[in-house]
Amino acid sequence: MQILTWNDIKEDVMNPLAGRKALHAENMTIARFRFDKGNKVAMHHHINDQVTMVESGAVRMTCGDETFILKAGQFVHVPPNVPHGNEALEDTIIIEIFSPRREDWITGDDSYLRQK
């Protein structure tokens, strides 16, 4: 077993306004996103259950037909295959947990995250 901090994991720069640090286990992925104000994650969906937790900052998030503001200390569950996306309203840190693990990230099929 290895005890880590986010400082131990190299950031993958997604675009000029966003970076991601991720740890993939056998059945889950945990990730820490850095979204600068104005970063947008395009609407997308995937087979994974997702929990999105805002550590600091705020995002406008759309899940299915609902749009809401998610602020520091708040979190939301996004069920599998529900379309969702967000926009950083300020500099924001988000922690996300996925099950099963994000195979698309491992294979590099995550272009929706790499858009500005």
N, C-alpha and C positions, 0 to 999 in steps of 0.2 A: 504494500500500500504506500502511496506517495501523498504527502501533504503539500498542497500547492497554494499559491496566491495568483491572482490575475496577472501580477507582474511577471510570473514565470512563463506565461503563454504569449507567444509572438502575435502581434496584431496583424491581421490581414486587412490591408487598406482596400475597401470596397469601391470607393470613389473619393473625390476630394473632401466630401462632407461626412464620410462614414467609415468606421473600422469595426472589425469583429475579432473577438478571441473566442475560440471554441474548444471544448473537450468532448470527445466522442467515446462513449462506453459501449458495451455490447448491445444494450437495449435502450439507450437514451443519449441525448446530446444536451449539454448546457453551454450557453453562449452569453458573452457580455458584448453588447453593442455600444459604440460611441457614435451618436448622431449629433452633428452640429446643427444649429438652427437652420431650418429650411430644407434639410434632407428629407427626401420622400422615398418610401418603399412602395413600389407599385402594387396594385391589387394582385394577389396570387392565392393559390391554395395548395395544399399538400395532404398526404395521407396521415400526417403526424398529429397527435394531440399536442397542443402548445399552451404553455402558461407564459404570459408576458408580464413582467414586473418592472415598474419604473423605479429605479434607484434614486435618480435625481433628474430634474427637468420636467418636461411635459410633452406629450404627443397628442395629436388629433388622430384617432384611430377609427377605422371603419371595419366592422365585422358583419358580413352579410348586408342587411339593409339598415343597420344601426351605425350611427357615427357619434362618438363621444370623446371627451378629453380624459386622458389618463395621466395622473400626476404622481409625484414622488410618494412612495409608500403604497400605491394602489397596484392591483394586478387583475388580470382577466384570463379566463380560460377560453381558448379558441378550439372548438371541436374539429376533428378531421374533416377535410374537404370544404370548409367554410371559407369563402373568399374574404380576404382581409388585406389591409395595408395601413400605412401611417405617414404622418408628417410631423417632424420635430418642430415644436413651437418655440423652443429655446434649446440651448445646448443640453443634451439629454444622455443619460446612461440607462440602458435597459438590460435586464437579465432575462433570458428566455430558456425554458426547459422544454424539450421535445421527447416524445416517445411514440414509435420507435426512433432510433437515432436518425439523423439527417444524412442519408446516403447521398442525396443530391449535392450536399456541400462537400462530401468526401470526393466525389467524382468531378466536382467543378461545374455542375449544372445548376448554377445559381445566378444567372444573368439578371434576373429581376432585382436582385439586391445591389447590383453594380451600376444601376442607373442613378443619375443625379436627381 
